[in-house]
Each structure stands twice: as C-alpha cells, then as structure tokens.
Amino acid sequence: MRSLKILFVAAEMAPLVKVGGLGDVLGALPAALAARGHDARVLLPAYDPIMTRKARVVDLLPDGGGRILEYRASELPVPVLLLETPGFLRRAGRPYLTCAGTPWADDPLQFGRLGRVAADIAAGRLVRAWHPDVVHANDWHTGLAPVWMHLEESAVASVFTIHNLGYIGRFPTNILPRLGLPGSMNHPDALEFYGDLAFIKGGLRFADRLTTVSPRYAEEIQTPAFGSGLDGLLRARTDRLSGILNGIDLEAWNPATDPALENHFDVSRPDAKLDERDRLLHGLGLDAVTDAQTPVLAWVGRLTAQKGADLLAEVMPGLMERSLRLVVLGSGDRDTERALVRAARSWPGKLAVHLGFDEALAHQIYAGADMLLMPSRFEPCGLAQMFAMRYGSIPLVTPVGGLADTVIDMSQESPHETGACGFHLAGPAPSALVEGVNRAIGVFCQPDQWHLLMRNAMTCRFDWDSSAAAYERVYQAALEDKPARPAGAAPSRRRLRIRQRAALGSR
Ligand code: ADP
C-alpha cells in the first residue's frame, strides 16, 4: 500500500494527556502506522501552557481565536499539532471536567473548533506545508470534522472511530450559529438528536468510514441495548462500519522492563511477581499475604456505572468476608467514591482505595495483583484487562464488547486445552460478581491450574501491528470511494458558498 499522510484528531494522547483508553490508543496507533511507512500526525488540544512550552508556532487561526503549534520530542512517537486556544488553556490539565466534577461549559465551542481546525488542515487552509490524505477523527469531541469535510465535499477521506458510544457530546441546538454551521444541521438526518445536537452524529452520519474498537462492540452498538439511541443510524451505515480491536503498547507495558516496578518478571520467570505483590501491599498499608489461598484482587478504572463500580461497592461486605486483599484505583461517580472510601475505613489492612489518577500505581497494581475486576455493563474494547493479562493478573469480566473478544473464559475444561486466560461473569449484577470471585478463588487455590491461566494470559499478544494493518484497509476503502479530483481543481460553487458561510459564522 502507498504511504499515506494521516491526520489523527482526538481529545487525548498518551503520554501528553491521558484520561483513559482513548489516550492509550492515540499514543500507540499513529506510531504503529508510522512504523508501517505512513506519515501520521495527531491534532490535540493544548490543555495547559506546559504542553506548548517546547512547541513551535506553525499557524494562527484566521479569526484570532488561537494558534497551532507543532511539537516533536523523543518521547512522542509522531509529530503532534497542538491547538492552543484560551478556552483549552484555561482547563489547566483537566480535559473534560472542572474541579467540581462538571463538564466545562465551553465544550461545544472548544471541541467544535477542534473539528473545524482539522477540516481546515484537510482543506489546506491551515498548516499548508502538510496535506493529509485521511483525517481520522475519534469520539464526539471531533465529530464536527467529518461534518465540515462533508459540507466542503473534501477530497480528503474521513474516518471516525467510536471509542465509547456512551458519550455523545449533547448540546442545545441554539449553539449551531456560534459553530458557524448551517441550520440544515439541525435535522434528524444530520446532528439533531431528540431536540438537541449530538456531536458524535457528525462522525457517525458523515464520515466516509466508521470503526469501533472491537468486533463485538461493532455488533452491539447496532442494537437498542447498546446503541445510545444511535443504533438505527449505525444499522443504516453497517456496510461502512467495522470493529478493529485495540492493541497495547508492548514496550510501555512490559513487566520485564517497566520502570514503575522494582521486581521485573515475565512468563519464563514469573516468581518476581510475588515480590511486586508484597511491595504493592506494603506500599498501600495492607496486611501482608502469608498463605497461598489469599489472592490480591484489583480494580483500575473509572468508578462509573459503565464499569460496574456501583456493583463493586454493593458487594463489598460479602467480598470482605473472604480471605483476600482488594486494591482500588480510580475516580468517578461521587457516591461510589464515598462508599468505597467508607469501606476502606471499615476494613483497614484488607482494602485500599486510592482515588485519583496515578499512572505508576496503575502499573504496580497490574503487576502486583492476582486478579483484576471488570464487571462492566458495556465495554467498547477495554485496555485494562489486556494490561492485566500481560502482567499475569487474571481478569474477571462481563463478557461484553472487547472483554468478550479478548478474555477466554476458564470453563470446566482445563485451561491448557481452551487457552483460557480469565473468568466470564454471568452478567453485570452483584450476585454474578460474587459468584465469579468465588469461582476464581477456587481455581487460585489450585496452583497448577492458576499458573496455566497466568501463562495463557501472559502469552496473549495484543499487538498493534495487525490492527494498524486493518486501519490501512479502512483508509484505502475510504479513499477509493472518493471521486478522483485533480490536485488544485477548483472547488464546486456549493463548496465555495459553504466556505463563505463558514468564514462568516466563525467570526
Ligand atoms: P476507559 O477508556 O473506558 O476508561 P480502558 O480500560 O479502555 O477504559 O482504559 C483505561 C486506561 O486508563 C488504562 O490505561 C488504565 O490503566 C488507565 N486508568 C484508568 N483509571 C486510572 C487511574 N485512576 N489511574 C491510572 N490509570 C488509570
């Protein structure tokens, strides 16, 4: 395949800014494509003046509303274009939520601008020295990029990836003029969504190709149960939609070299994992484990209903009756946070709850735990279970979305034959979580079986290369759909009208 210029646009990218799996994907997929010979770059908001400190200005927004800076550094796998606006800078490192835990009020304008700038780069109006073949937008924050590209009949292909359909970017329709978009976008066949606008519809409706982050989730979101009210639109575009499983960065997440660990291990020498376990318990002030029947359970992730965090809080008294330790790292719904903190006070020595985001601690937990709990109600892909497996922690998951696609259940047969690497819970319910933990502890007490599970888990290879090849095919298909337009050809009159209107609207 010929080398492509691919502009990713997203709200997160590890290691610059990461809130969840979206950041991990943007930190790895563009690099995997670059390794395959493509010229990939990422357009990302600058949420903090620190992010732009070492960057060089490449363009000013025509309306004076901000700047585009280019940032290249050894810790970045590909060049990054930073969109710096006063509104984004004001977020001071918090991309989505204010200190009070509420979304930023200027979200539609700021992320609306992000989409607009991506389309301007595609059209050659900004960052003129580099012209992409494909714009790859991600999640609702970037949903307006395909809208603008559609309105302008762009010759550049647009691809939109759904990382989580639970977040749709819903705003009142009166924002439309301030976004510079025509009133025709307030229509069910465009951005309108039950009397409001949904930014994600821009991507779902207008991108040339749609992807999501696991094959199972691609099927699920076409059903009312998982479709967030958008399943009809997704069914209508089913021939454009594909599910491509995320990979993980096997270098950044390697228990044999991870700088966050003191005791390194891998599948051929797993013993040092026990030392990491001791270190984790000690570091969090939990009682040491002195027998072979007491596992360390872990939670790393957002404390939200999607993840089933309320279920965890609910089963806590029952769990704490068992011989185990439990380590929780995450933040999210305030009620769940409070319930977990209360529980940690009730069971000191057995339960540690760490609220907040701590990358190094996350690595140490994956390394030191025996099991990871993920009782998700839905899970587009899930990366935590993949990290856990690589670090020899066995995931207990609801078999939905990417969890179903990545975790093979320890059924009654030997894990040796089935390749089992985890446990499927019967469903996102408290009883299923307790039953799953009981089942897992039963196997934990049979060291031969448990070691086989660990071996299977640690040898799963969720690398990015095959996923990057699948994205290449999507880009290719999107480009093949584009009518050939000679370079420099005059835009149509409709396109010119749209541009003029857009220029007026953005003032
Ligand atoms: P999602 O993107 O839905 O939150 P994923 O499992 O796909 O869930 O990815 C979550 C990513 O965020 C993983 O890299 C996980 O280790 C990380 N993570 C989640 N919560 C925390 C936290 N509190 N501290 C550190 N890392 C976290």
Residues whose N, C-alpha, C, O or C-beta is under 5 A from the ligand:
A	BS01	ADP	V19 G20 G21 L22 D24 V300 G301 R302 L329 G330 S331 G356 F357 D358 E359 A362 G382 L383 A384
